[in-house]
Amino acid sequence: MFDNTKGQLFKKRSVINNLLKSLSAIFIFLMMFVTFSDVIGRYFFNSPISGATEIISFLLGLTIFSAFPLVTRDRNHITVGLFERFFYGKVRYFQRLLVLFITMGIVLFVAFLMLDQALTMYFDGALTEYLDLPEAPIVFVFCGLVVLAALIFSAVIWRYISNGGDPKDGASTDY
C-alpha cells in the first residue's frame, strides 16, 4: 500500500513539474511573440500593439514565478561558496541545513509580502495604466507560485534531513 501511494505521489509531482515547465515555455514564447509582433508592427506598419509593454511585463513575471518552484526543486539557485572549503562533516551538514531554513524563511517572507501587495491592490482596485486590467489577480498568481516554491522547499529540507545531507553525486531532483 505504501509503495502504491508513493507511486501516485510521484505521478502527481511529475504532472506538476511538467505543467510548470510547459507554462514557463508558453509564457516565454508568448513574450517573444508579443515583442516580435510589436516591433514588426511599430517599425514596418507604424502601428504598435496597444499595451504591449504591460502584456510583456505580466508575461515576464509569470515566466519567472512559474519557473521558481522548478529552480527550488533542483536547488539551482545562485549560490556563493566562499566558505564551503572550510566546513567539513557535521559542521558542513548543519551549515547547509541552516542556509536551507533561512532561504525557506526568506521565500515565505516574500510570499507574505506578495500576498499583502495583492490584497492592497485588490481592495484599492489597482488597474494597469494603459489596458485598465486589474493587477491584483496576477499578483495573487505570483504569490501562489511562491507558496508552491516554499512547499517544495520544505520537501527539499525534509529530503536533506532524511538523507543525512546531500547525495555524494550532487543534489537529487525527485522532491
Protein Blocks (a to p, Z undefined) as FASTA:
>chain_A
ZZmmmmmmmmmmmmmmmmmmmmmmmmmmmmmmmmmmmmmmmmmnopacehklmmmmmmmm
mmmmmmmmmmmmnopaccdffkmmmpgcjlmmmmmmmmmmmmmmmmmmmmmmmmmmmmmm
mmnopacfklopafklmmmmmmmmmmmmmmmmmmmmmmmmmnopacfkbpcfkZZ
